[in-house]
Amino acid sequence: MTQLEGFALLPADTFAGGPPSGSRATDLGGPFPAQPVQGFSGVQFAGGGSFWFLSDNGFGSKANSPDYLLRLYRLTPNFRGDGGNGTVNVKDFISFSDPDKKVPFSIVNENTPERLLTGADFDVESFVVAKDGTIWVGDEFGPYLLHFDATGKLLEPPISTPDFKDIKTLNGQLPIVIGHRGASGYRPEHTLAAYELAIDMGANFVEPDLVSTKDGVLVARHENDISGTTDVANRPEFASRRTTKSIDGAQITGWFTEDFTLAELKTLRAKESLAFRDQSFNGLFEIPTLQEIIDLVKRKSTETGRTIGLYPETKHPTYFDSIGLSLEEPLVRVLKANGYDNKDSPVFIQSFEVGNLKDLNRLIDVPLVQLLDAVDVGPDGRLIENQPFDFTLRGDRRTYGDLRTPQGLAEIATYADGIGSWKRMIVSVDANNNTLPPTSLVRDAHAAGLLVHPYTFRNESRYLAANYRNNPQAEYEQFFNLGVDGLFSDFPNTAVAARQTTLFPNPVRSPDNPNVLSNQATSNLARSRGYEGLAINPQKTTLYALLEGPVAGDRPEALRINQFDLTTKQFTGIAARYRLETAGNAIGDLTAINENEFLVIERDGRQGNEAQLKKVFKINLAQKDANGFAAKEEVADLLNIRDPQDLNGDRSTTFRFPFVTIENVLAIDRDTILVANDNNFRGGTGRPPAPDQNEFLLLKLDRSLNLDPRIAGGVAASPSTPAAININPQQYRATTIPIANLARLANSPANQEIAFGGFSGLLYEGRSQNGNLRFLTHTDRGPNAEPTDINGVRSRPFALPDFQPSWIRFELNPTTNAISNLQRIGLRNKDNSPLSGLPNLQGQAGLANSDEVGVDVFGRTLKNDPFGVDLEGITRADDGTYWMADEYRPSILQFDATGKLIERYVPKRSNVNGVNTGVEALPRVYGQRRANRGFEAIAYQNGKVYAFIQSALDNPDTANDSNSRSSLNLRILEFDPVAKRTTGEFIYRLDSLNADKIGDATSLGNGKFLVVERDDNSGSGAFKKVFQIDLTGATNLSQADTAGLRGKTIENASLSELTAAGIKPVSKQLFVDLIAAGYDPKNEAKVEGLTLLENGNLAVITDNDFGIGGATLDPITGQLTPKFPNDIPYLGILTSNQNSVRSASVDVLTGTIDSEIPTGSNPLTDAAEMDVFAGEFFRLGGGAIADFMTDNLSSISASTIGVFPTSNSGNLLYGNSFDRAAFPGNEAMMML
């Protein structure tokens, strides 16, 4: 049974500023002197414990709401049961407007400058905030999707809702658009530029034709003869390569890929092969490899949130077999290396031959497509047939025409999943180039269970049938209406647009749609049954819009959940259908909890004691029945809620929520949801006799939700890959907060108490519902003392050999600096056994790929753990998994959200003695790290993981690590988590050898990162700085020629030697000097966590080595000296000179401050609020660096007062009743 955990109430008669309203709502008590704050029909996080609530169209109808302004209100509920008094504060609002006249029909405020939108223009019932900060709103009148900027200005015309008709494809899904050789109508074919443009134009797949180089690398060319598609004919160095060859029985003279190495081909540039197409891009683009195309596809998939597919063709496979350069094996190898190796992979492999498709069917389990060709069309429209070349060689007389018969199609279905037919096999033309009646090929192929993907569709008139009248749209319409499952196009944008208009020609319209009201169309949706629910997926790439009622022709209990692509700004189909418990019920809201699961409010039309169904359900769009209904299960019964604390004060321990309209739900955390009603201002009587008020609930669920961490906690869990953050080096000041309330970890075997700590990474996870800052940190390998010599062996004492490395989640109250809600999550191996922090490689006198020998506190050697880790950094990927850096091997590790290891990636040749410790996907040289100087930091950006070596690799390897100790050149590794391979390496140069290590890194987006660089010094001269680096323009070592170093390694080359060799490190500039900012190196020497907060503020955390850093061991007694704990970890918050900072504090007595002093400013949340103060401002009672005043503060008792200089100038506003006598003998404030 769901339990009420929080309750707040907003009175019905609550008004906000604005013109009078309700002049036509006299039955509700109008007119009103201002705008009612009511009718809440959607909710999203607003930060700092606040929420944005959407008010609907006003007073209930189009007719009575022309003076009701459409708004978003920012509210802060003070939940009773969660430390509040049950009230709701109305903060501010955003008004929706159309000053740029995007609305194509007349609105109420048509001729005013602002053109504020009203309840007679739209009935807004749901909304979300996109990744770019713009606002998408669901409307019921159209129904429309409305797109506003962050100020509420309409950005584009209202987007109508397509009436998705039955699609005749094999699986009933939207036909795919395949970028034929990329967007080859606009860019030279088979170039990365052509492929990327095709994707940007909305193509679902891109098609690389594959041929082989001399050294066996697969590259993209339409033919192995590259005479017409590259500038090879103009390259004198390759003139001698011109030759004549027999290719599939034809004599061809030219230059051929199999006669060039990849390096040689990379010197050539692509050109447009068709003279009538744009020649301006000639000479700009390389010939891409298959791997480079895959990398592009994966990057674009991450950027757009769409699954972009790959559609390779093996060109002339029999010929390439004959010269020893088989295409199938390397293709399979590359696909498998990139995770494209199962039937659900977004890949089709196609070929005009049959034998190699049958071979591929045995080699790999991805969809295969049999291409079908013909010589030409005869005068009577019949095809002049051709046959597969492998048929010709083995004397098989069958043609492609035979393969198109029902019997031939049945044979194809034994080894392939579809056919790729020439379009004339479906619609041929006569002697006048007019189309003939369609053949039965699509119908016959579908009967055989085969997909149909015809080729090639082009815009130019020369490729169109005469009766299409130079209109390529007409050709697409015919083929889409015939039910093809996809098609190849040189012009993907034309194909995508034609698909939309062909398959979804008529919009869904309600009786309030302007076209219906003007008698230009009829309605097919009941009134007030438009977009009551709108959700956005965690990646913020797709909208899901839920209609409240069935569309004409649908089953009465079936509601459509339409899918909308935010990249192309197009509806893409019906994601699923929602099944009502009873036809005629309504829904109240829709909100995402992960990529597939959503919460839905369903309600009947009754209220008060008559209400029978008010429930929250969870649906799963990935689990649908044969009729397309999403799987559904009850989450909460809103008419039967436990209320043991009687939070609403009705003297009952059972709470009912019996309102007719309940239209707001939001997941607060995995166990808690927020629910609120729409009180239908002055019209609802759910709690008679008074008009309903707005009630806000926090409900604790019986079963936890599988909540995506990007949703959890509100405002947004901090983004994994932030949008480009433009923050400049500036003056920061630090507030350091001791993390002193940690529980005792354990007692050592010598019975010494060990405190918790060892924090070695930091990740900001956004705001909790109460406004606290949420962080995730983690321990390193566990409590250990200084290395000591035991029996001639350099040994590392481990105080707790069984220690399990862990994540630690905690919250920081930005007002009080109190740290709370510490939660420890033990990390686990794939088999659920605990991870350990023990060394995993036997020590070898300082040589790389080894660790110090671990001993217990009595000097006894500990057995190595091949899976042991020393974790030193954490980041989160877009898919919600976590990546961590390991100093030991070194390795990078991927964990699921529960702390269970998914995979570990190690340097090549790491897996020795038959022990498989991970996937050998990192360059071998990383094994040459100094002992315990492996990966110290990790960050995620644009689909890639970046791991930072702590100190220079010992390369070449020496027993005393001399090369590492004398090098300034650190490496940054770039890793593709989808392809599971290293894609780059970059050089990071330290400032000096005195500070020879980094502490952590965090992403800024667009190739930029912040990096902590530090020494171990805790006294004067200590070095603790944050640098901003930029990978843009830096040399990717994985693609660089290092011959210019003349035998030197990256690590022992000087900057001048790197420059002479054409190798450029990452650019670097000082961002903040932590010590100058107020960070104390005495207590905070090991800065090992760095994360980005809102508004460019930073947080850092120190590693206290569990309080025993620097301790020495007495192996006889097992005692560690000095006695510990002698140190605690610190959290530091760094705010820029535009925000508040810590300064000195002075003792004061008690003063009274009038509430005229501005209150509530929070620079961690909203920089715009900083101008509230004209000059310096201050902190009371040793409080936080954030919320300096609570709202309505009138009297304060303080023992210390801190001064906070800002970038502004002026005097502190004391207030009228500030009691200077309370501060005898001084002004009590240091004005800086």
Secondary structure, 3 states (H helix, E strand, C coil): CCEEEEEEEECCCCEECCCCECCCCHHHCCCECCEECCCEEEEEEEECCEEEEEECCCCCCCCCCCCCECEEEEEEECCECCCCCCCEEEEEEEECECCCCCCCCCCCCCCCCCCECECCCCCEEEEEECCCCCEEEEECCCCEEEEECCCCEECCCCEEEECCCCCCCCCCCCCEEEECCCCCCCCCCCCHHHHHHHHHCCCCEECCEEEECCCCCEEECCCCECCCCECHHHCHHHHHHCEEEEECCEEEEECEHHHCCHHHHCCCCECCCCCCCCCCCCCCCCCCEHHHHHHHHHHHHHHHCCCCEECCEECCHHHHHHCCCCCHHHHHHHHHHCCCCCCCCCECEEECCCHHHHHHHHHCCCCEEEEECEEEECCCCCEEECCCHHHHHHCCCCCHHHHCCHHHHHHHCCCCCEEEEEHHHCCCECCCCCECCCCCHHHHHHHCCCEECCECECCCHHHCCHHHCCCHHHHHHHHHHHCCCEEEECCHHHHHHHHHHHHCCCEECCCCCHHHHCCCCCCCCCCCCCEEEEEECCCCCEEEEEECCCCCCCCCCEEEEEEEECCCCEEEEEEEEEECCCCCCEEEEEEECCCCEEEEEEECCCCHHHCCCEEEEEEEEEEECCCCEEEEEEEEECCCEECCCCCCCCCCCEECCCCCCCCEEEEEECCEEEEECCCHHHHCCCCCCCCCCEEEEEEECCCCCCCCCCCCCCCCCCCCCCCCCCCCCCCEEEEEEECCCCCEEEECCCCCEEECCCEEEEEEEEECCCCCEEEEEEECCCCECCCEEECCEEEEEECCCCCCCEEEEEEECCCCCCEEEEEEEECECCCCCECCCCCCCCCCCCCCCCCCEEECCCCCECCCCCCCCCEEEEEECCCCCEEEEECCCCEEEEECCCCEEEEEEEECCCCCCCCCCCEEEECHHHHHCCCCCCEEEEEEECCEEEEEECCCCCCCCCCCCHHHHCCCEEEEEEEECCCCEEEEEEEEECCECCECEEEEEEEEECCEEEEEEECCCCCCCCCEEEEEEECCCCCCHHHCCCHHHCCCCCCCCCHHHHHHCCCCCCEEEEEEECCCCCCCCCCCCCEEEEEECHHHCEEEEECCHHHCCCCEEECCCCEEECCCCCCCCEEEEEEECCCCCCCCEEECCEEECCCCCCCCCCCCCCHHHHHHCCCCEEEECCCCCCCCCCCCCCEEECCEEEEECCCCCCCCCCCCCCCHHHCCCCCCCCCC
